[in-house]
């Protein structure tokens, strides 16, 4: 059978299923998706099965049928994992489209995204940066800064400018003037726990040069900013002794949030196989940082988040 005939077969099936959904026969349509998918898997038509699940998930979600869309998305995630599906730009585009179709805080999104990254980590260490970027932009628009910044930790170097703008937005609209150093300290330390030195250096440079409230260059008025400047230099010099000295010298500032010292201990291990603590850094937020990254006020203006995404979006 020719490739054209094979493609034509799945296209006709998808058209028929689409008509069922458009006619409101949601239950029958889902049963058909499930039955046809199982048949395709029995025939080892993996590409057709993948297209079926992609199309069905998007179609159900477009018609507000999130329950059925969620079921097919879970099948899609399992398909990727079970069959070790190779990543591609086309596939990533579809996965991003599905993620964006889910409603905010929906069960489907919360179940689908972890499966996508579990699959993606089979091919890249932290998951595909482009999918992380799409998730970061989505959560930024929802002003879910904690989840947004978690995804930003895994962007490629080109995405660090978007991250720095996000951090500037959080610091301007969610923190006091005295807290400007907290957010960037957390971001830099998180990058360094992942041994992403260039990411840490770049986000610090972009933040300190681009923040409208930071008008003077190094040495800064904020102790934590000076700490980070020296800390990155200590990493460059491969000096665990200097790292420990800085940790002691800036002890009072670092105690503003407990996650800072935990991260420094992890960094000592990651770079130098040294640590003063047996407990690993979990990458979480301490109390003060949680207040900055936590849920926004109900009356918060989200226009700045929209502007940050629109000015930094380049997924083509």
URKA-V105581 format. One line per field, one symbol per residue. ss: DSSP state (~ for helix, > for strand, _ for the rest). phi: phi as a letter, one per 40 degrees, with the letter a starting at -180 (. if undefined). psi: psi as a letter, one per 20 degrees, with the letter a starting at -180 (. if undefined). A space follows every 10 residues. Layout:
ss=???
phi=???
psi=???
This chain:
ss=__~~~~~~~~ ~~~~~~~~~~ ~~___~~~~~ ~~~~~~~~~~ ~~___~~~~~ ~~~~~~~~~~ ~~___~~~~~ ~~~~~~~~~~ ~~______~~ ~~~~~~~~~~ ~_____~~~~ ~~~~~~~~~~ ________~~ ~~~~~~~~~~ ~___~~~~~~ ~~____~~~~ ~~~~~~~~~~ ~~~~__~~~~ ~~~~~~~~~~ ~~~___~~~~ ~~~~~~~~~~ __________ __~~~~~~~~ ~~~~~~___~ ~~~~~~~~~_ ~~~~___~~~ ~~~~~~~~~~ ~~________ ______~~~~ ~~~_______ __~~~~~~~~ ~~____
phi=.ccccccdcc cccccccccc cccgcccccc ccdccccccc cccfcccccc cdcccccccc cccgcccccc dccccccccd cccfcccacc ccdcccccdc cccdgccccc ccdccccccc ccbbdbgcdc cdcccccccc ccfccccdcc cccbccdccc cdcccccccc ccbbbcdcbc cccccccccc dcccfbcccc cccccccccb cccbcbcdcc ccdcccdcdc cccccccfbc ccdccccccb dcccccaccc cccccccdcc cbfbacaccc ccgcbcdccc ccccdcdccc cccccccccc cbcabc
psi=prhghgghgh ghghgghhhg ghijmgghgg hgggghghgh hhjkmggghg hghgggghgg hhjjmhghhg ghhghgghgg ghjlppqrgg ghgggggggh hqqpjqhggh hgghhghggh iihqgjqphh hggggghghg hjknhghghg hhijrrhhih ggghhghggg hhiirrhijh igghgggghg ghhjlmghgg gghgghghhi piiniqappr hohhghghgh ghhhghilnh ghghghhghk gghhihphhg hghgghghgg hjkqqjqipq pijapagghh hgiapqqhjp pjhhgggggh ijpmj.
